[in-house]
Amino acid sequence: MSTERALDVVAAVVLRDGLVFAARRSPEKAQGGKWEFPGGKIEPGETARAALMREIKEELGVQLSVRRHFATSTTQVDDLKIRLRCFLADFVDGEPVESADHDLLRWVPSEELVELDWAPADLPAVALLSTQG
């Protein structure tokens, strides 16, 4: 009998001059070494946009301006069903230089996104960004 769990998460897709902001999970974290769009869990009673702004401030130490919804996907990872809502967003008070959850932050040309080892939940958004160029 399956004890499947569901997780609602949000992520920021930040674009600049044909580049996409990506973050690699620190080795000691779940999905360590995998690339992702930064973000995190939606807390009870929190809107997706509010969760995203809070998570980016906590993880990356910068303010985020959320523009619009980009993509939503559901991915099964072991016994966990991850519903990821990605939003196009901008950093508004400088770019992040360090992260509480990541060991590497990088601006990646959109055509090179597929070369990174992405967390499974982020792959649908990566595919969308790669086809849009």
C-alpha positions in Angstrom: 0.0 0.0 0.0 1.4 3.4 -1.1 1.9 6.2 1.4 2.2 8.9 -1.3 2.8 12.4 -0.1 2.1 15.7 -2.0 4.2 18.8 -1.9 3.3 22.2 -3.3 6.3 24.3 -4.2 7.1 27.5 -6.1 10.1 28.5 -8.1 11.5 31.7 -9.7 12.5 31.7 -13.3 14.7 34.8 -13.6 15.7 35.8 -17.1 18.3 38.4 -18.2 19.8 39.1 -21.6 19.1 35.5 -22.8 20.4 34.0 -19.6 18.5 32.0 -17.0 19.3 32.0 -13.3 20.0 28.5 -11.9 21.1 27.2 -8.5 22.7 23.9 -7.6 21.5 22.2 -4.5 24.2 21.8 -1.8 25.4 18.2 -1.4 23.8 17.7 2.0 20.4 18.8 0.9 17.7 16.6 -0.7 18.4 16.3 -4.4 22.0 17.4 -3.6 24.0 18.3 -6.7 20.9 18.8 -8.8 20.2 22.1 -10.5 16.9 23.9 -9.9 15.1 27.2 -10.1 15.2 28.7 -6.6 12.1 28.6 -4.5 10.5 26.4 -1.9 7.5 25.1 -0.1 4.2 27.0 0.2 3.3 27.3 3.9 -0.4 26.9 5.0 -2.4 30.0 4.4 0.3 31.5 2.1 -0.3 32.4 -1.6 2.1 31.1 -4.2 3.5 34.5 -4.9 4.0 35.3 -1.2 5.7 32.0 -0.7 8.1 32.6 -3.6 9.0 36.1 -2.3 9.6 34.8 1.2 11.6 31.8 0.0 13.9 33.9 -2.2 14.6 36.3 0.6 15.4 33.4 3.0 17.5 31.4 0.5 19.2 34.1 -1.5 18.9 37.2 0.6 17.4 39.4 -2.1 13.9 40.8 -2.9 11.9 39.4 -5.7 9.4 41.0 -8.0 7.0 38.3 -9.4 5.8 39.1 -12.9 3.5 36.3 -14.0 2.9 32.5 -13.9 5.1 30.6 -16.3 4.4 26.9 -15.9 2.9 24.3 -13.5 3.9 20.7 -13.5 3.5 17.6 -11.3 6.4 15.2 -11.0 6.5 11.9 -9.1 9.8 11.4 -7.2 9.7 8.2 -5.2 6.7 8.4 -2.9 6.5 12.2 -3.3 4.2 14.0 -5.8 5.7 17.5 -6.4 3.5 20.2 -7.8 5.8 22.9 -9.0 4.5 26.3 -10.0 7.1 28.4 -11.8 6.8 32.2 -12.0 8.7 34.6 -14.2 10.4 37.1 -11.8 13.1 39.7 -11.3 15.6 40.4 -8.6 14.9 44.0 -7.5 17.7 44.9 -5.0 20.8 43.3 -6.5 21.7 39.8 -7.6 22.2 37.0 -5.1 25.8 36.1 -4.4 25.3 33.2 -1.9 22.6 30.8 -0.9 21.5 29.0 2.2 20.5 25.9 0.2 22.8 26.0 -2.9 26.6 25.6 -3.4 26.6 27.2 -6.9 24.6 30.0 -8.5 24.9 30.6 -12.2 23.5 32.6 -15.1 23.1 30.0 -17.9 22.4 30.6 -21.6 18.9 29.2 -22.3 20.2 26.9 -25.0 22.6 25.3 -22.5 20.0 24.6 -19.8 19.6 21.0 -21.0 23.3 20.3 -20.3 22.8 20.7 -16.5 21.7 17.9 -14.2 18.3 19.2 -13.2 16.1 18.1 -10.3 13.2 16.1 -11.9 10.5 18.6 -10.8 12.3 21.4 -12.8 12.6 19.5 -16.1 9.3 20.6 -17.6 10.1 24.3 -17.1 13.6 23.7 -18.5 12.1 22.1 -21.6 9.8 25.1 -22.1 12.6 27.6 -21.7 14.9 25.6 -24.0 12.3 25.6 -26.8 11.6 29.3 -26.4 15.2 30.1 -26.8 
